[in-house]
Amino acid sequence: MNKFYIVEDIRFDPKFKTEEELKELEWKQENGLGVWSAEGRTEDERINNLWEKVQDYMGVYLTMLEYCNNRPHPLTAFK
């Protein structure tokens, strides 16, 4: 089953990163916020899939991923 989540915050360990790498990661961090889809038969499988997708996008291990179920949200709303 496919489900959508809103990623609200992404955190990674900045240790051992150059200034250039940090700038790129911060850009990815900002642009990675929003709606993501995740596949799986159970909620746990979907959450694991979401973590893997965001980690792959960022290119580093995450220390935290804050998300909620897809719903009306300031990150996805527009006038």
C-alpha positions as protocol buffer text, in pm:
chain_id: "A"
residue {
  index: 1
  type: MET
  ca { x: 0 y: 0 z: 0 }
}
residue {
  index: 2
  type: ASN
  ca { x: 120 y: 348 z: -83 }
}
residue {
  index: 3
  type: LYS
  ca { x: 78 y: 629 z: 173 }
}
residue {
  index: 4
  type: PHE
  ca { x: 178 y: 996 z: 178 }
}
residue {
  index: 5
  type: TYR
  ca { x: 352 y: 1177 z: 464 }
}
residue {
  index: 6
  type: ILE
  ca { x: 452 y: 1537 z: 519 }
}
residue {
  index: 7
  type: VAL
  ca { x: 817 y: 1565 z: 621 }
}
residue {
  index: 8
  type: GLU
  ca { x: 842 y: 1860 z: 859 }
}
residue {
  index: 9
  type: ASP
  ca { x: 1205 y: 1839 z: 973 }
}
residue {
  index: 10
  type: ILE
  ca { x: 1521 y: 1656 z: 867 }
}
residue {
  index: 11
  type: ARG
  ca { x: 1830 y: 1637 z: 1088 }
}
residue {
  index: 12
  type: PHE
  ca { x: 2175 y: 1494 z: 1019 }
}
residue {
  index: 13
  type: ASP
  ca { x: 2509 y: 1485 z: 1199 }
}
residue {
  index: 14
  type: PRO
  ca { x: 2723 y: 1775 z: 1068 }
}
residue {
  index: 15
  type: LYS
  ca { x: 3040 y: 1627 z: 1220 }
}
residue {
  index: 16
  type: PHE
  ca { x: 3328 y: 1575 z: 974 }
}
residue {
  index: 17
  type: LYS
  ca { x: 3156 y: 1776 z: 697 }
}
residue {
  index: 18
  type: THR
  ca { x: 3328 y: 2056 z: 509 }
}
residue {
  index: 19
  type: GLU
  ca { x: 3165 y: 2398 z: 481 }
}
residue {
  index: 20
  type: GLU
  ca { x: 3073 y: 2325 z: 119 }
}
residue {
  index: 21
  type: GLU
  ca { x: 2916 y: 1989 z: 211 }
}
residue {
  index: 22
  type: LEU
  ca { x: 2719 y: 2155 z: 491 }
}
residue {
  index: 23
  type: LYS
  ca { x: 2581 y: 2418 z: 253 }
}
residue {
  index: 24
  type: GLU
  ca { x: 2468 y: 2148 z: 11 }
}
residue {
  index: 25
  type: LEU
  ca { x: 2312 y: 1941 z: 290 }
}
residue {
  index: 26
  type: GLU
  ca { x: 2132 y: 2244 z: 432 }
}
residue {
  index: 27
  type: TRP
  ca { x: 1993 y: 2319 z: 85 }
}
residue {
  index: 28
  type: LYS
  ca { x: 1875 y: 1958 z: 51 }
}
residue {
  index: 29
  type: GLN
  ca { x: 1734 y: 1973 z: 405 }
}
residue {
  index: 30
  type: GLU
  ca { x: 1517 y: 2276 z: 319 }
}
residue {
  index: 31
  type: ASN
  ca { x: 1408 y: 2137 z: -16 }
}
residue {
  index: 32
  type: GLY
  ca { x: 1333 y: 1792 z: 126 }
}
residue {
  index: 33
  type: LEU
  ca { x: 1049 y: 1926 z: 339 }
}
residue {
  index: 34
  type: GLY
  ca { x: 702 y: 1851 z: 207 }
}
residue {
  index: 35
  type: VAL
  ca { x: 505 y: 1554 z: 79 }
}
residue {
  index: 36
  type: TRP
  ca { x: 676 y: 1216 z: 36 }
}
residue {
  index: 37
  type: SER
  ca { x: 523 y: 881 z: -54 }
}
residue {
  index: 38
  type: ALA
  ca { x: 617 y: 552 z: 108 }
}
residue {
  index: 39
  type: GLU
  ca { x: 528 y: 195 z: 20 }
}
residue {
  index: 40
  type: GLY
  ca { x: 472 y: -102 z: 247 }
}
residue {
  index: 41
  type: ARG
  ca { x: 214 y: -348 z: 372 }
}
residue {
  index: 42
  type: THR
  ca { x: 229 y: -222 z: 730 }
}
residue {
  index: 43
  type: GLU
  ca { x: 278 y: 119 z: 889 }
}
residue {
  index: 44
  type: ASP
  ca { x: 625 y: 12 z: 1013 }
}
residue {
  index: 45
  type: GLU
  ca { x: 731 y: -88 z: 660 }
}
residue {
  index: 46
  type: ARG
  ca { x: 606 y: 246 z: 524 }
}
residue {
  index: 47
  type: ILE
  ca { x: 794 y: 443 z: 793 }
}
residue {
  index: 48
  type: ASN
  ca { x: 1115 y: 248 z: 724 }
}
residue {
  index: 49
  type: ASN
  ca { x: 1068 y: 313 z: 352 }
}
residue {
  index: 50
  type: LEU
  ca { x: 1019 y: 686 z: 420 }
}
residue {
  index: 51
  type: TRP
  ca { x: 1343 y: 702 z: 626 }
}
residue {
  index: 52
  type: GLU
  ca { x: 1533 y: 518 z: 351 }
}
residue {
  index: 53
  type: LYS
  ca { x: 1402 y: 749 z: 78 }
}
residue {
  index: 54
  type: VAL
  ca { x: 1491 y: 1066 z: 269 }
}
residue {
  index: 55
  type: GLN
  ca { x: 1836 y: 927 z: 365 }
}
residue {
  index: 56
  type: ASP
  ca { x: 1902 y: 837 z: 1 }
}
residue {
  index: 57
  type: TYR
  ca { x: 1798 y: 1188 z: -104 }
}
residue {
  index: 58
  type: MET
  ca { x: 2019 y: 1353 z: 159 }
}
residue {
  index: 59
  type: GLY
  ca { x: 2316 y: 1122 z: 99 }
}
residue {
  index: 60
  type: VAL
  ca { x: 2393 y: 1097 z: 473 }
}
residue {
  index: 61
  type: TYR
  ca { x: 2253 y: 910 z: 772 }
}
residue {
  index: 62
  type: LEU
  ca { x: 1973 y: 1095 z: 944 }
}
residue {
  index: 63
  type: THR
  ca { x: 1968 y: 1163 z: 1318 }
}
residue {
  index: 64
  type: MET
  ca { x: 1600 y: 1264 z: 1313 }
}
residue {
  index: 65
  type: LEU
  ca { x: 1307 y: 1270 z: 1076 }
}
residue {
  index: 66
  type: GLU
  ca { x: 990 y: 1450 z: 1180 }
}
residue {
  index: 67
  type: TYR
  ca { x: 679 y: 1377 z: 974 }
}
residue {
  index: 68
  type: CYS
  ca { x: 301 y: 1360 z: 998 }
}
residue {
  index: 69
  type: ASN
  ca { x: 22 y: 1205 z: 795 }
}
residue {
  index: 70
  type: ASN
  ca { x: -77 y: 1391 z: 480 }
}
residue {
  index: 71
  type: ARG
  ca { x: -337 y: 1656 z: 568 }
}
residue {
  index: 72
  type: PRO
  ca { x: -389 y: 2029 z: 517 }
}
residue {
  index: 73
  type: HIS
  ca { x: -58 y: 2173 z: 633 }
}
residue {
  index: 74
  type: PRO
  ca { x: 136 y: 2502 z: 607 }
}
residue {
  index: 75
  type: LEU
  ca { x: 411 y: 2329 z: 404 }
}
residue {
  index: 76
  type: THR
  ca { x: 164 y: 2216 z: 138 }
}
residue {
  index: 77
  type: ALA
  ca { x: -103 y: 2490 z: 143 }
}
residue {
  index: 78
  type: PHE
  ca { x: -118 y: 2782 z: -98 }
}
residue {
  index: 79
  type: LYS
  ca { x: -368 y: 3052 z: -198 }
}
